[in-house]
Amino acid sequence: MNQGNPPPNWYPDPRGEAELRYWDGSQWTEHTHSTPQAGGGETVAAQVPQSAPPPSTAPPPQTAPPAAASAAGPQGAYGAGPAGPVGSPAGTGGSGGGLGKKLPLIIGGVLAAVLLVVLAVVLLGGGEEKSDEDRVNEAAEEVLTTTEPSACTDLATEEFIQKLTGLSGSEGIDACKENDEAFAEGAEIENTDLTGDKATVEAKAEGGQVDGETIELQMVKDDGDWKVDDLVRKDIVEGSKAETEVSNTVVNFGSSEGSTACEYLSYKALTTQGGKEACETKNKSAPSLNYTVTDVSISGVTAKVTVTEPQSDKTIEITLAHEAGNWKIERLVQQ
């Protein structure tokens, strides 16, 4: 018997082919022993003495030379030597089978799971939940820069589409989708004021039709998504450009011919005329008029302009509303 090896005896089969296999003191033999089953399916304990030798008729022990003994136990023909006698505490042998063999697989599975979690965190931006302010800012920037037709339903309220196109329902959505020009090429968020399900975002536009302007977007939360409800071009609502923009809108409205005048009307004004199509029908023969602006006053997103029409010598007071980034004619009252 090799010095340091467990004594000859029956031990748990390292191969897993039987319950017990005989260890001859230096290597595993071909002799095995399995516990018989009782009639009711219950296992009957094996009555094998710990020092019982293999049957006399058993084949000779294997002749494969054992590996050198180590502090963990001897290495036989089938792997590690026994951990200790049956029913006794573990000895000095190797792990043999059971958890010892499964441990590398368990560790590998855990590492793989950890790797998947790390990868998901990286791909999903750190795994942190975005704040409402982050979502508002992302939606506002996309409103200004996108040309995707889906933005007309994903990023805009029905009210905004009506103000933008002068049309309601599916007609307004279709008209919105046909417009493939973005307000701006880029946007720098400067300020965000968030209160409940409403928010106001100010952004500096870069490129596009509002290049260099400060844009104010009124946002609302709709079914969990932030959408634009109105868009205000601050530079033409307040400051030196505002009066000029309002005056130009009124003069261009007066000089327009036929149904083109309807393009200058607000959604509210179009509604009072029965809609955009009805407005175009009513005004298809309307002549152009030469308005002379005599007074302009602006208060927030509302403006009042007094004009004279030289041919008829009439004075008209015109009310305008700022909708979806443009001044629109809302009401005319003859003095």
TORGU-441470 format. One record per residue: x, y, z of N, C-alpha, C in turn. Coordinates in steps of 0.1 Angstrom, whole numbers, plus 5000, padded with zeros to 4 digits. Each point is the difference from the previous one (the first is absolute). Layout:
BEGIN
XYZXYZXYZ...
END
This chain:
BEGIN
500949885000499150125000500950125000499650104991500850125000499950085012501050065005500050085012499150124998499150025010499150124999498749974993499849884993498849974994499049945010498750014997499049945009500149855000499649935010500249855000499049944991500249874996499149934991498650005007499050024992498650005005499050034989498750005003499050044991499750155002500050074989499850155000499050044989499450125001499150054989500749994987499349954990500549984987500350134993501350044997500250124993499550014986499849884994499450004987498650034999499349975011498550025000499349884994500749894998499449884993499349915011500450025012499449925011500150085013499449955011500150085012501349995007500649884999501449985006500949934990501350045002501049934992501249975009500749894998501049955009501450074997500650065010501350065000501049905006501049964992500949905006501250065007500050125003501150075007500850084991500049974987500850084991499350044987498949934997499250044988498649945002499150054991498649954999500049874992499249915005499849874993498750004992499749894994498849994992498849955009500249975013499049955008499150115005498749984998499050105004499049945008499250085007498949955008498950105000498749964997498950095000499049955010499250095006499049975010498849944993499549895004498749954994498850085004499049994991498750085003499049915007499350055010498949935006498849994991499149915003498849994992499250124999499950095010499350125000500750124994501249974994500750114994501050075010500149955013500950065010501349944998501050085003501449954998500449935013500749884998500549925011501450035002500450045012501450045003501049884997501150034994501049904997500749955013500149875001500649945012501449964995500950104999501349974996501050045010500749915006501050055011501050094993500450105008501050104995501349934996500349895006501349944997499949884990498749984995499749884992500950004988500749894997500749994988499149964988500550024988499249964988499849855000498949954993499849864999501349934994500149875004501249934996499949974985498850004995499949974985500250134992500250115007500150134992501349994991499950074989501250014991501250075008501149994995501250065007499950154999500650075009500050155000500650054987499650124997500650074988501450025002500749994989501550015000500550144997499050094997500550134996500750075011501250054998500850065011499350125006499950015013499450125006500850124998499450125001500850124999500650035014501050095000500750035012499050055011500249965012499150045011500250155003498950065004500250155003499350025013500150125005499450045013498549985000499450014987498649995000499549864999500949904997499649865000500649934987499949874999500649934989499250014987500649984989499350004987500049864995498849944998500049864995499750004985499649884995499849994986498850084995499050025009498850084996499950145006501150055004500050145005500450005015499450095007500550025014499649885009500849985010499849895010498850035009499649915008498950025009500250115010498950065003500150115010500049945014499649885002500049945013499149885000500049915010499149885001498550045000499249904996498650025000499550035014499250105002499550035013500950075009501250044996501050075008500250134994500650105008500350134995501049994989500050114992500850004988501549995004500749934991501549975003500850104992501149954996501050084993499949994985499049934995500049984986499450124993500049994986499550114991498550005001499450094992498650025000499249894994500649934990499449894994498850044991498850025006498850034992499250105008498650014997499150095007500350144997499950095010500250144999501350044995501049915004501450034995500150014985499349914993500050004985499150114995498950035007499150104995500450145003500950025009500450145005500550094988500949954991500450084989498850054991499149914998498850034992499250115007499849985013499250105007500650145000501450005002500750135000499950064986500249914990499950054986498650064997498949945005498750054998499850135007500550015012499950135007500750114993501249974995500850104993499350054988499449904992499350034988498850105003499349975011498850085004500550145004501150015007500550135004500450084987500649934990500450064988498850064993498949924999498850054993499450125007500050005013499550125008500950124997501349995000500950114997499850054986499849914990499850044986498750074999499049965007498750064999500150145006500750025011500250135006500750104990501049954993500750084991499150044988499349904995499250034988498850095003499549995012498850085004500350135007501350044999500350135005500250005015500649905006500350005014498949945009498849974994499049945007499250095009500350134999499350105008498750054993499050015008498750054995500150154996499650034988500050144996499050095008500350125003499150095007499050054989498950065005499150064992500650124992500950075007500750114993500849964988500749885002500849954989499149964988498949945003499049964990499450124993499750115007499550124995501050064990501250015004501150064992500249924987500049875002500349914988498850024990498850015005498850024991500150134993500350115008500150134994501050014989501249955003501150004990499549934987499349885002499649934988498950074992499150075007499050084994500650104990501150075005500650104992500949954988500549885001500949954990499649884991498949945004499649884992499350034988500149914990499250014987499249874999500049925010499349874999498450025001499349944990498550025000499449955013500649905006499449955013500050105011500850114999500050105010498750075001499250004990498750075000499049945010500249875003499249945010500749975012501349974999500849965012500450125008500250114994500650125007499150125000498850004994499150115000498649975004499450105007498649985004499150034988498849975001499050034989499950154999500050075011499950155000501150064993501249955001501250064994499949974985499649884996499849974985499050104994498950025007499050094995500550154998500850045010500650144999501050004988500849894998501050004990499549994986498949924998499549984987498650064997499350055010498750054998498949904997500449875002499149894997499949915013498949935001499849915011499949864996500149915010499949854998501049954991499649904992501049934991500550094989499250114996500550094990501250085005499950045013501150075006501349925001499849875004501149915002500749984986499249984990500549974986500850134995499550125003500650124996501350025007500049965013501250015008501149904995499649884997501049904995500650044986499350084992500550044987501150115002500150065011501050115002501349935005501049994991501249935004501150105003499750125004501050105003500050025015501249985007500150025014500050155004499650035012500150145004501550045001500949915005501450035002500849884997501350024998500949894998500649945014500050095010500449965013499450095010500149975013499350085010500849985013500350115007500750005013499050045011499649905009499150035010500650105010499350115003500550105009499350015013498749965000499250015013498849914999499749935011498849915001499350035012498750034999499150025012498949894999500149915010499149895000499150015012498749994998498950005010499049894997500049895007499149904998500149944986498850014993500049944986500250114990500550115004500250114990501550055002500650054989501350045000500250114990501050095003500450104990501549994998500449994987501449984997500550114991501150065003500650104992501249944993500250024987501149944993500550104990501350004998500650084989500149924988499450044989500049934987501350024992500449904994501250004991499649954986500150094991499749964986498550004998499649974987498649984997499350144999498749995000499250124998499950095012500449965012500050085011501550025006500950004991501550005004500350125009500649975012500450115009498950055009498849964998498950055008499949925013499450075010499649935013498649954998499849875001498749934999499549955013498750045003499449955012499049894996500149895006499049894997499249975012498750004998499049965010499849854999500449925010499949864999498949955010499349894997499149945009500349855000499649935011500249865001498749934996500149924989498849934995500249854999499349935009500149855001501549965002500750085009501449965003501050064991499650064989501050064990499950155000501150064999500050155000499950054985499050094998499750054987499950155000500350064988500050144999498550044998499650115007498650054999500050144994501150065000500250134993501550044999500350084990501450044998500050154998500850075008500050154999501550044996500050084990501350064996500250135007500749995011500250125009500450124993500949994990500550124994499050084992498949934996499050084992498750025008500149975013498950035009500450115010501350025002500450115009501350054994500350135003501250064995499850074987501150054993499950094989499449934987500149874999499549934988498549985001499550005012498649965002499050094992500150135002499150104993500149984985501249994995500249984985499349874995500249905008499449874996498550014999499450065010498550015001499550094989500750114997499650094989500149934987501049934998500249934987498949894998499649935011499049904998498750074996499650115006498850074996500050054986501150064996500150064987500049884989500649895003500049894990498649944999499349995012498749955000499150094991500150135002499250094992500249994985501349994996500350004986499949864993499649905008499849864994498850004992499949924990498949994991499349865002498750014999499249885001500249915012500049874998500149915011501350005008501150064994501350015007499950085013498950085001499950085013499749905012499449884997499749915010501349945007501150014993501349955006500450095012499550125001500450105010499149995012498949924999499050005011500449905011499650035012500349905011499049894999500249895008499149885000498750055005499950085010498750055005499350084989500750094992499350074990499549914989500849904996499549904990498849935005500049965013498849935005498750084999500150135003498850084999499550014985500949974991499550014986499749864994500049905009499649874996501249914996501250045004501249924996500750064989501249954997500950054990499449994986499449884998499549984986498850104997499250025011498950104998500550144998501150035008500650144998500550024986500749904995500550014986498950024990498949935002498950014991499450145001499850055012499450145001500850114995501449985001500950124996500749984987499649904992500849984988499950114990499150095002499950124991500350135007500549995012500350125008501150084994499950134999501050094994501150035011501150044995501150045010499750155004500550025013499750145006501450055004500150134999501250075004499850065014500549925010499950055014501150095003499750105008501050095005500049995015501049955006500149985015500250145007499150035010500150125007500349985015499849885005500349985014500249855003500949965008500349865004500249995015499349915006500349975015500049855001501049965008500349855003499949975014499349905004500049965014500149845000501249965004500249855000499949944986499049914998499949934987498750064993499650125004498850064994500550144995499550044988500350144995498850064994500050135000498950084994500650104991499550014988500550094989498850084994500350135000499050084993500550044986499149984990500450034986498950094994500450064989499150074991500149944987498850014993500049954986499650124991501150054993499850134993498850004990499849894993499050004990498650025005499749945012498750025006500050105011501250045004500150105011499449945013500349875002499549945012501249975010499650005013501049975010499649865006501049915001499749865004500949975011499449945011500949955011500149854998501249955000500349864997500749945013499549895004500549925012500849884994501249985006500849894995500449915012500249884998500549905010501249934995501049985009501249924996499849855001499949934989499749865000501149924993500549905007501049914993501150074993500550115006501150074995499750114991498850034997499650114990498950085006500050134995498950095003498849974991498849985005498949974992498850105003499350044989498850095002498949925007499550065010498949935008498750074998500050144999498750074999500250134994499050054992500050134994498850075004500150135004498950085004500150144993499050034992500050124993499650125009500750115001499750115009498950094993
END
